[in-house]
Amino acid sequence: PYYVDLNQKLFLQASLHSSDQNLVLFVDTCTASPDPNNFKTLTYDLIRSGCVKDSTYTTINSSRIDIARFSFDAFSFVHRYPSVYLQCELVVCKHNDYPSRCYQGCLNRFKRDVGS
């Protein structure tokens, strides 16, 4: 566990360990939950499909393409939950493969109305 105060800025980093130096790491989704075994019932999205959902979430640039860094302010789930757990999904792509997911950024998926 990592203990922090509410609203304290947290810095996270993910790094890719591979002999292939031409890989890019992209943070696609990070979801918080008060239950480490349940990321379906009570959750809060920091970022979803590359779209920032939390106003305190900030992507931090890195000089290396195989490192993804970001920060956000610590929060709690309605004071009855003592902990917050994160589950993040990252994508690995080839460097300069512009049609790949890593270069598409925020993907807003709109649902279509299936009229009569």
Secondary structure, DSSP 4 states (H G I P E B T S, - for coil): -----TT-EEEEEEE---S-TTEEEEEEEEEEESSTT-SSSS-EEEEETTEE-STT-EEE--SSTTEEEEEEE---STTT----EEEEEEEEEETT-TTSGGGT-----PPPP---
